Amino acid sequence: MDNYQELAMVTKNNNLSLNEQILNAALGLAGEAGEVADMVKKWKFQGHLLDPKDIAKELGDICWYVALMSESIGLSFNEILEMNIEKLKKRYPEGFSAERSINRD
């Protein structure tokens, strides 16, 4: 993942300030996630086909913005993923459970 982050960041706009990079990443994440949601909405409610390749492209864009945000806050993509796994292990030590999901600390 760190290799992806390094390669992806070659394409970031270096003319933006740190604050602008963070804002760009946050808005980009929201926009790309919205595109995935729109595809699912059209599939579920409007009779469109759900094309895995189109979703994969949007997921790739989401990864790019996650890499940008990670870089902007001074963490590697790997560090972000490791932190998430640790959080999930604490939340669901035996694997997912609806009970633990409902009654989280």
Beta strands, then each sheet from edge to edge (+ up, - down):
end
